[in-house]
């Protein structure tokens, strides 16, 4: 099982949006992250990068 950590604006421990992300749904600029336990986090932004081997996702938002 491949689980990821999602970050806001940069890959920085202070900017973690969600950990153990198992699913990402995108509807326009609305991104829904679902973790392994089924908890969801919704973010308005754009996916900047996804590193599948490093298990990281970076999402750009207006809030820096």
N, C-alpha and C positions, 0 to 999 in steps of 0.2 A: 504494500500500500504506500502510495506517495502522498505525503501531506506537506503543505507549504505554509510559509509565514507571509502575510501580506503587509506591506508598508505603505505609508502615505508620503508621497513626494520624494523620499530618498530611503535607501536601505540603511536605516539608523534605528537602533534599539529603542530610542525615545519616540519613534514614529510607527510603532507596530499597530496595525488596524485589527488584525486577527491572526491567531495561531492555529495550527493543525487544520488548515483549510483543505477540505476534501472536494469541494465543488465551487465553481464560479459561474454565475449566470450574468449575462450582459443584455440589457434592454436599453438601447440608446446610450445615454450617459449614466444610467443607473446600474451599478454593479452590486450584485448580491453574493456575499461570501458565506458559505455554509461550512461549519467545522465538523469534525468527525462525530461530535455528539449531537449534531442537528441544530445547533445555535446559529442564527443568521445575523449578519451585519450588512447593512445597506450603506453604500457610499455613492455619492454623485461625483463622477470623475471619469478619467480615461486610463486604461491600462497602458503603461509605458513599457514595461518589460516583464517577461516571464522566464525564469531560469528553472527548467525542469530538473536538471541534475543538482542544482543548488537549493531547490525547493523554496524559491522566493518569487514574490510578485510585487511589483512597484506600481502604485496607482497615483496618478497626478490629480490633485484637487486644487480648487481656488484658494483654500486655506493653507498657507505655507507653514 
